[in-house]
Amino acid sequence: MCKANDDEHKHDHSHTHTHANGHTHTHTHEHEHGTRVRVEKDVLGKNDRLADYNRGWLAGRGVLALNLVSSPGAGKTTLLERTVRDLADLSPTVIEGDQETDRDAQRIRAAGCRAVQLNTGVGCHLDAAMVARGLEELNPAIGSVVFVENVGNLVCPALFDLGERAKVVVCSVPEGDDKPLKYPHMFRAGRVVLLNKTDLLPYVPFDTARFIEGVRQVNPIVRVIPVSALRGDGLAEWYDWVREQATQRQPALR
């Protein structure tokens, strides 16, 4: 049996996503004995450099930034509405990421908090360049907290550093207890996991112990906090964690 040249078994093609705000990123697909999807190293490298810029910008002002990630419908916005009201003393602001509309930003503003909406169009995540523009528009106060509500997606946001202090993974009871094992990269990237909608536990099949076991399997050190954004259960522990992170800020520039 003859062995064909490797070039006969693989080919590359690229496609470019242009977001509604003009940002463009390219995904290259390399096919070799099957399909393997690879994000261009230069795209992630550029993003990481911008993320480092954001990190320095935030640290220079003593601002804590937290990146909230989840599947669509996990309850991030409802959680943030309550959080920004209850942590008003931290002067919170919010960067909202969605493919279209500014509905979530409107909800956050109605809760008494400044917010900027970033629309990604066909894009499935926020990146560091978008967040840099959002920070410039928000101009958060020295010593404040910025919450970034990422686009609902448990895949792409795991790859993109925004310059945040930590990723906060928000899951919900109706999604099922197998999410950590199905989306391990996101749970490895998270510093804390909020299990939301615990008020629904009596009504849906969900094994909390199995969920936590799955989280520990992919990330043994991540903190898991069961909460109900609707009823307020567990939110005190979430708020304590945010305040703990806020006390660890680097000093602001004079």
FENQUIBEL-V696925 format. One record per backbone hydrogen bond with DSSP energy under -0.5 kcal/mol. CO is the residue of the C=O (numbers start at 0). NH is the residue of the N-H. E is the energy in kcal/mol with one decimal. If there is no record, write none. Layout:
[[CO NH E] [CO NH E]]
This chain:
[[1 3 -0.6] [4 7 -2.0] [5 8 -2.0] [5 9 -0.5] [8 32 -1.2] [10 30 -2.5] [12 28 -3.1] [14 26 -2.5] [15 17 -0.5] [16 18 -0.6] [16 24 -2.1] [18 21 -1.9] [22 18 -3.8] [24 16 -2.9] [25 39 -0.6] [26 14 -2.2] [27 29 -0.6] [27 37 -1.5] [28 12 -1.9] [28 30 -0.6] [29 31 -0.6] [29 35 -1.3] [30 10 -1.2] [33 31 -1.3] [33 35 -0.5] [35 29 -1.5] [35 37 -0.5] [37 27 -1.1] [39 43 -1.8] [40 44 -2.6] [41 45 -2.3] [42 46 -2.2] [43 47 -2.7] [44 48 -1.9] [45 49 -2.0] [46 50 -2.6] [47 51 -2.2] [48 52 -1.7] [49 53 -2.5] [50 54 -2.7] [51 55 -2.2] [52 56 -2.6] [53 57 -2.8] [54 58 -2.7] [55 59 -2.4] [56 60 -0.6] [57 60 -1.0] [57 62 -2.7] [58 61 -1.2] [59 252 -5.2] [60 142 -2.0] [63 145 -3.4] [64 164 -3.1] [64 165 -0.9] [65 67 -0.7] [65 147 -3.3] [66 68 -0.5] [66 167 -3.0] [67 149 -2.5] [68 169 -3.0] [69 152 -2.3] [70 73 -1.4] [74 78 -2.3] [75 79 -2.6] [76 80 -2.7] [77 81 -1.7] [78 82 -2.4] [79 83 -3.0] [80 84 -1.1] [81 85 -2.4] [82 86 -2.2] [84 87 -1.0] [86 89 -2.2] [87 90 -1.8] [89 144 -1.0] [91 113 -0.5] [92 146 -2.6] [93 95 -0.6] [93 115 -2.0] [94 148 -3.0] [95 97 -0.5] [95 117 -3.4] [97 119 -1.9] [98 120 -1.7] [101 105 -2.1] [102 106 -1.9] [103 107 -2.2] [104 108 -2.5] [105 109 -2.2] [106 110 -1.0] [107 112 -1.5] [108 111 -1.9] [113 93 -1.9] [115 95 -3.0] [116 118 -0.5] [117 97 -2.1] [118 20 -0.5] [119 122 -2.3] [126 130 -2.1] [127 131 -2.2] [128 132 -1.7] [129 133 -2.3] [130 134 -2.8] [131 135 -2.0] [132 136 -2.1] [133 137 -2.7] [134 138 -3.1] [140 143 -1.7] [143 63 -2.2] [144 92 -2.0] [144 146 -0.5] [145 65 -2.5] [145 147 -0.5] [146 94 -2.6] [146 148 -0.6] [147 67 -3.3] [147 149 -0.9] [148 96 -2.5] [150 152 -0.7] [154 157 -1.4] [155 158 -2.0] [155 159 -0.8] [158 160 -0.7] [165 66 -2.6] [166 168 -0.6] [166 190 -2.7] [166 191 -1.1] [167 68 -2.6] [167 169 -0.6] [168 170 -0.6] [168 193 -3.0] [169 70 -0.5] [170 195 -3.8] [171 174 -1.5] [172 175 -1.5] [175 178 -0.7] [177 181 -1.5] [178 182 -2.3] [182 185 -0.6] [182 186 -1.4] [183 187 -2.3] [184 188 -1.5] [185 189 -1.0] [188 166 -0.5] [190 222 -1.5] [191 168 -2.3] [192 194 -0.6] [192 224 -3.1] [193 170 -2.8] [193 195 -1.0] [194 226 -3.2] [195 172 -1.9] [196 199 -1.9] [197 200 -1.6] [199 202 -2.0] [199 203 -1.1] [203 205 -1.0] [205 207 -0.8] [206 210 -2.3] [207 211 -2.6] [208 212 -2.4] [209 213 -2.1] [210 214 -2.3] [211 215 -2.7] [212 216 -1.8] [213 217 -1.3] [214 217 -0.5] [214 218 -2.4] [218 221 -1.2] [222 192 -3.5] [224 194 -1.7] [226 197 -1.7] [227 231 -3.1] [231 234 -1.5] [232 227 -2.3] [233 237 -1.5] [234 238 -3.0] [235 239 -2.3] [236 240 -2.0] [237 241 -2.2] [238 242 -2.7] [239 243 -2.4] [240 244 -2.3] [241 245 -2.3] [242 246 -1.7] [243 247 -0.5] [244 247 -1.1] [245 248 -1.2]]
